[in-house]
């Protein structure tokens, strides 16, 4: 009798600009089955002021929702939950305080996605839903941004763009007082086309293939077009134009009577319609199908891949090592030592599996700046990581990696930790100290593993080398003495003998 396939319970949480979504699923080798879904409209984008500050009402709505999500998550392991923030989290100025409150309410870490990574995860969700082969282009209009993505493979998109136009933002910008007019629609559509124009040729060059639209705006629009007999074959530009003309009968959004328009969608409906028309016009698309798959399904797919040791981030790191001609032997040597040191500090510093993975990737990439220039290569490497498109990595993770690489040698810039999310600052310090020590121990570029013992202290780390080893390696001894002062300045102890 064959062995029974292990089943995992996992949860993906999508903190969007209009709504917060959570999906809980059971998975095995055959795929996943959704066990529960939760959705609440928090209209976070509507609470974002001109200076990027979130209103008290929007923060309160968000935190109340996250507390309910937390109750549903129960005691699900942290490694089985992934929560991500999208455009409004990206746009908020100094979001650290809100992020800390949100993480406390949810009881889990929240990553902020880059627009490109959001688009890639949407693509995975749509592909999983459709199960279709061949070329696919998807348009996903959210409350704060619009993602356009295309590709051929089941998992990987080869072109992903995130644009700063969303149904909530456009509704506030062009229809804030609820008045409807031909001129307002014209300006909203024209501005949407203007936003798409810079990426138009890239998508036309890749061809169209199967065309879809995903997420709430598109699904709602398809239903409205059908219920009002403007289209019976999905979303058509002809149907949208007819709907647009029909809306001009009304002077105000409050007077709008439209079959299929849910009250919760009313305040973002006009902006979403203008964006959809503008995007389809600019990309020369006449008809779109729809997909129930979206960011949360793609996020769940990515999370399950990580749980099954198929982490797309490792693939990205290896590709960057090749692109920048990293000395693989040196990178792997530093990584092995960093992982040994991290494991030794597991209990004292709370170094978990995710921290060990980040240490490994930072070790593998710590010398990529040499491809630019040897002088200050740690600064060049940090710049490359911070500004590169890194599939699989959230913006939160890439910023943390850049910080580790920036501070792995020379002076330690503690002030730069303030640019990281509050929950990441302490672990960033711990991982940096470990990475600095690992790179110092491999400064002579030894190919053989170091023979040393690492033991955690209450306030730091004790290293023991073979007898007379330090006397025979005076430069390393000197480097360790300097490093001990860095640790001391950070209120930690580094001892070696």
Secondary structure, DSSP 8 states (H G I E B T S, - for coil): -------EEEEEEEE-SSEEEEEEEEEETTEEEEEEEEEEE--TGGGB-TTS-B-HHHHHHHHHHHHHHHHHHTT--GGGEEEEE-HHHHHSTTTHHHHHHHHHHHTS-EEE--HHHHHHHHHHHHHHHH---S-EEEEEE-SS-EEEEEESSSS--SEEEEES--HHHHHHHHSTT-B--HHHHHHHHHHHHHHHHHHHHHHHHH--SEEEEEHHHHHHHHHHHHHTTS-SSSEEHHHHHHHHHHHTT-SBGGG---TT--GGGHHHHHHHHHHHHHHHHHTT--EEEEES--HHHHHHHHHHHHHTT--HHHHHHHHHHHHTT--HHHHHHHHHHHHHHHHHTHHHHT--HHHHHHHHHHHHHTTGGGGT-STTHHHHHHHHHHHS--TT--HHHHHHHHHHHHTSSSS--GGGGGGS-HHHHHHHHHHHHHHHHHHHHTTT--SS---EEEEEETTEEEEEESTTHHHH-HHHHHHHHHHHHHHHHTT-EEEE-
